[in-house]
């Protein structure tokens, strides 16, 4: 078994601790919280695309599904926010399992189109079912997460909560990255027929991975709901799926660091350059194309290769 | 009956898009995500030439198609040919990236509004048994069938068409017989984008043209291609028409906001029951 990448975990922990203790500007803390949320989503997509070879461009839909389930349950039915998160995850798991089981038997091509379609459909449902979701104008009046005495209402306490969640998530991902399971998934990516001859059922494993990642994304979506207190379908459109795809790919497919690096990089750039927003999608598309064409390992993969060559 | 007529109209457009998917799938094994974007491009180009610069229609049409043809060639050369690692996932992601770029470049050039293209022929409603059908719809149906027939003719009779069909069957064998597979690839991208361009041109007077039309029409074209079965040209047209009719009948039962969801349910249903498509050959799906 390979060693865990402790350097990366420690660096992330230090950065989060620094932001949590030293930065007092509420706006920056808010940006950091959002970056963490993007990073979790991008990492989930990275596990799908980089490890297992499942291309999904409907991740935003699962994110939105989780957000809406949590919002509706906590606001309309008075369910404890903490309890809504696993429910949201379970709902997304069920949807992903149902949709995934026919599609994942097929090749990557079909999958991309089908997940795109599913994303569009869920987006349409969010817009059309206004009696539940509030339609295009959004869903308001979402409460806070309350853990014991702590009410996570202000930016800072929420950041602490999100950081803890993120570090736990990162640690589990690192464990996964060094586990046998990850070899199995990469095996599926490289050759499905070889897998079959070794007694692995690719379709079954792929469906489980797809559904688990959908559940994770939905869980994250529920957290997002209680952070922003306001959700509307715009946040979960096709554009966000593409952003996630760009984050995972540019950061580096098949590396746990990749999703995080990509999310931080692509998340920070629009904050730094306001003129960027207008050409956002062109730049994302262009970067995506260039990285896939010339640097298949993304930033993480390229750095790792350079380090190895010089060492 | 009215539903049947409107279904036929939209269905023949889906059929045209599905044909484009088919051509590229046959030569490269790829689903081209930017197919819908080429439909949008066709509409945009005809708007620019015909309505903005007021070039006569019979000059504007060939120019538009030539434009789509050339962009199709560039698309293959830049995105597909240059990619260093040509795995299936990489190429699919590349076509997604290309479609995003095309969509947003179109947004910057033509803006976010729906653009109205003038009618090519005078609009008259023709009384048919059980309903009316406008002359535009008749034009769309006629042109689609004509294009499908023309394509069939091109593939069966012409030298290039025969080369393309040879590549569909077996690329290695075709290469050994002296057919340049590279040129056939370029050709298939160019032909399919020109066909998408035709679809864009004929549909834009009815639905208008917006920069983000491409996603939906691409998705529906794909649904049509799946419904008919990838790898079979007439099946693609039939799949498109079936999908169109199905969609317009479903619009009479459920609220129209959900109409776009139908295409997706069709994809899922077909993949679930019969992944080869209704009229597909076994080769097409490669499960």
HADDOCK unambig.tbl for C-alpha pairs under 7 A between the chains (distance, minus, plus):
assign (segid A and resid 102 and name CA) (segid B and resid 271 and name CA) 6.20 0.50 0.50
assign (segid A and resid 102 and name CA) (segid B and resid 272 and name CA) 5.08 0.50 0.50
assign (segid A and resid 103 and name CA) (segid B and resid 271 and name CA) 6.58 0.50 0.50
assign (segid A and resid 105 and name CA) (segid B and resid 287 and name CA) 6.73 0.50 0.50
assign (segid A and resid 106 and name CA) (segid B and resid 287 and name CA) 5.24 0.50 0.50
assign (segid A and resid 107 and name CA) (segid B and resid 287 and name CA) 6.57 0.50 0.50
assign (segid A and resid 108 and name CA) (segid B and resid 89 and name CA) 6.29 0.50 0.50
assign (segid A and resid 109 and name CA) (segid B and resid 30 and name CA) 6.70 0.50 0.50
assign (segid A and resid 109 and name CA) (segid B and resid 31 and name CA) 5.74 0.50 0.50
assign (segid A and resid 109 and name CA) (segid B and resid 92 and name CA) 6.66 0.50 0.50
assign (segid A and resid 117 and name CA) (segid B and resid 219 and name CA) 6.74 0.50 0.50
assign (segid A and resid 117 and name CA) (segid B and resid 264 and name CA) 5.72 0.50 0.50
assign (segid A and resid 118 and name CA) (segid B and resid 264 and name CA) 6.96 0.50 0.50
assign (segid A and resid 121 and name CA) (segid B and resid 261 and name CA) 5.37 0.50 0.50
assign (segid A and resid 128 and name CA) (segid B and resid 257 and name CA) 6.50 0.50 0.50
assign (segid A and resid 281 and name CA) (segid B and resid 100 and name CA) 6.76 0.50 0.50
assign (segid A and resid 281 and name CA) (segid B and resid 101 and name CA) 6.99 0.50 0.50
assign (segid A and resid 281 and name CA) (segid B and resid 104 and name CA) 6.50 0.50 0.50
assign (segid A and resid 282 and name CA) (segid B and resid 100 and name CA) 6.83 0.50 0.50
assign (segid A and resid 282 and name CA) (segid B and resid 101 and name CA) 4.97 0.50 0.50
assign (segid A and resid 282 and name CA) (segid B and resid 104 and name CA) 5.92 0.50 0.50
assign (segid A and resid 285 and name CA) (segid B and resid 97 and name CA) 4.66 0.50 0.50
assign (segid A and resid 285 and name CA) (segid B and resid 98 and name CA) 6.72 0.50 0.50
assign (segid A and resid 285 and name CA) (segid B and resid 100 and name CA) 5.74 0.50 0.50
assign (segid A and resid 285 and name CA) (segid B and resid 101 and name CA) 5.42 0.50 0.50
assign (segid A and resid 286 and name CA) (segid B and resid 97 and name CA) 6.97 0.50 0.50
assign (segid A and resid 286 and name CA) (segid B and resid 101 and name CA) 6.81 0.50 0.50
assign (segid A and resid 288 and name CA) (segid B and resid 97 and name CA) 6.17 0.50 0.50
assign (segid A and resid 289 and name CA) (segid B and resid 94 and name CA) 5.59 0.50 0.50
assign (segid A and resid 289 and name CA) (segid B and resid 97 and name CA) 5.70 0.50 0.50
assign (segid A and resid 292 and name CA) (segid B and resid 90 and name CA) 6.41 0.50 0.50
assign (segid A and resid 293 and name CA) (segid B and resid 82 and name CA) 6.78 0.50 0.50
assign (segid A and resid 293 and name CA) (segid B and resid 83 and name CA) 4.20 0.50 0.50
assign (segid A and resid 293 and name CA) (segid B and resid 84 and name CA) 5.44 0.50 0.50
assign (segid A and resid 293 and name CA) (segid B and resid 85 and name CA) 6.94 0.50 0.50
assign (segid A and resid 294 and name CA) (segid B and resid 83 and name CA) 6.79 0.50 0.50
assign (segid A and resid 294 and name CA) (segid B and resid 84 and name CA) 5.99 0.50 0.50
